[in-house]
Amino acid sequence: MKNILLVDDLPEALAMLEAAVRQAFDAPICTHAESVAQAQNTIRTGRFDLALVDLNLGDGQGHEVIRLLAQAQPACVVVVASIYDDDDNLFRALQAGAQGYLLKYQNTVWLVHQLKGIAQGRPPLSPAIARRLLRFFQKPAVNQAPAAAELTPRERDVLGLLAQGVQIADIALALGISRHTVGDHVKNLYRKLNINSRAEAALHARGMGLV
């Protein structure tokens, strides 16, 4: 790992990540970006082997940076470095193209160990994130067929867009309906599919062939 992009809006977090990177790899070239806009410009002008991306940036979400990297530089290993460990952030990041998820409050020695494992093909995952993934996929299987059959054509349209990360206002614009109507469809989807997050919506949509 030679060229490394670090994306975080906190200078102290950038310094901590760079310190871990310099211990993990031999003479890496580190580039900092403190916002979504800066990261996007940097991605367009440079090539990277590894990117560590925070999710909560001053001008937007790190998911946007992850998605651009996955599309523009598929050889780059993209890893989340965040304080958030909830399902929505985790699965949105993975869906956007993240290949690892590290919690920044882990100690530097542990972070260095995880970063070194990338060269050995080991996905960098904090223990709390690995446990959350296991719990999510160990849930009793939801009987999707009857629930899917109950969805109206419009609800299926909304589900497909929701699973792609499209925001409520943009779904309303795409389907030519009001935001209030989209909100009603989302409530019905969550009730019918017995789900509570966009991450679960994405899994159901994929199972139905909507994305």
Buried (B, 14 or more C-beta within 10 A) or exposed (E): BEBBBBBBBBEEBBEBBBEBBBBBBEEBEBBBBBBBBBBBEBBEEEEBBBBBBBBBBEEBBBBBBBBBBBEEBEEBBBBBBBEBBEBEBBBBBBBBBBBBBBBBEBEEEBBBBBBBBBEEEEBBBBEBBEEBBEEBEEEEEBEBEEBBEEBEEBBBBBBBBBBBBBEBEEBBEEBEBEBEBBBBBBEBBBEBBEBEBBBBBBBBBEEBEBB
